Amino acid sequence: MTRKNLDHRLQGIRDELLYLSSMVEAALVNSVSVLKSHDLEKSRLVHRNDLRINAECFELERQIIFTIARSACFV
């Protein structure tokens, strides 16, 4: 992996991390609202969104591990 490719991958990881953090922030606000309203249907949506966030997190982790492994020669 060239340095340019590594920089490009790292920027992509940063972008994904920012996107994921905004998803988590929105989910927290939404979950507090649902807890206050005791809305069962909305709580199911919160749960589905949480599963989606978890999947995004695992994918980001996979990308990070791959990038670390591929960039070992730069360390």
N, C-alpha and C positions, 0 to 999 in steps of 0.2 A: 504494500500500500504506500503510495507516495504521500509526501507531506501535504500536498494540495488536497488529495482525497481524504486524508485524515482530518484536515481542517473543515472540509465540507461535511463529513460525517458528524464531527463534533458540533457544528452549527445546527445540523438537523436534530441532534439529540437535545441541544439547548431549546430549540423551538418546540419540540415535542414535550419537554419538561414544563415549559411555560403554558402550553395548551392544557396539559394534564393538571397543572396546579389551578388553572382557572376552572376546569371541570370540577375539581374537588371543592373549591370555594363556593361555586354555585350549588353543589350538592349539599354542602353544609347548611347554607342559607335555606334551601328548600326543605331539608329534613327537619330543621327547627320549626319551620312553618307547619309542616305536616304533623309534627308532634303536638303542637298547640291546637290544631284543628281536629285531631283524632280522626282523620279521614283515611279509611281503609284502602280505598282505591288509589289515592295519592301515595300512600305508604308502599303499595306494590310498585308504583312507578319509581319511587326512591330506591327500592331494592333492586329493580332492574338496572337503574342507572349506576348503582354501586357495582353491580356485576360487570357492567361495561367499563367503568373506571378501573376495576381490578384487571380486566383483560388488557386495557391500554397500558397499565403499569407493568404487567408481565412482558408485553411486547417491547416496551421501552427498555426494560432490564435486559431482554435478549439482545437488543441492538447495542447496548452498552458493553455487554460481555463480548459480543462479536467484535466490536471496535477495539476493545482492549487486546483481545487475542490477535487480531490482525495487525495491530500497531506495536507489537512487542519490540520490533527492531528500532523504534524511535526512543525507547526508554534508556 
